[in-house]
Amino acid sequence: MLGTIKSFFESHLSPSESADETNRLKTYELASAALMVELMETDHQLDERESREFIAVLEETLELDHGDIEEIVELATNEAQQATSLYEFTRLINDNYEYNEKVKLIENLWRIAFADEKLDKYEENLIRRLAGLIHVSHSDFIQTKLRVKKPAG
């Protein structure tokens, strides 16, 4: 799945010598979106609530246009069963994100995981692994989980 999504990202916003700073930043943000797609597929059930939360996160944090959002969602649906590699995306995040941006990514992953009102053990495991791979402290991992899990009000 991530191979297809990576191809989409590269064809739309590949960093290059001639790319301006905005496009390079968008590429790194799209690496985060790829990790969110992987999380949605972890429990092998694409829940409509997770999809809606994923779209909301993309609209709020990545400022993608509607066409790109639709294409990313389509890729996630069509490529759900393919093998994945997280390294290429976590490397981009580690090389280009400040710590607070990494924490925000973990928080967004929790938002998607809790969107269907149940936390699958595989979702939690993936978020834990990603937090470790992008060097987010265990304390921040737990704090973001509790912040997102806390009922509104």
Secondary structure, DSSP 8 states (H G I E B T S, - for coil): -HHHHHHHHHHHH---TTS-HHHHHHHHHHHHHHHHHHHHHHTS---HHHHHHHHHHIIIII---HHHHHHHHHHHHHTTTS----HHHHHHHHHH--HHHHHHHHHHHHHHHHTTS---HHHHHHHHHHHHHTT--HHHHHHHHHHHHS---
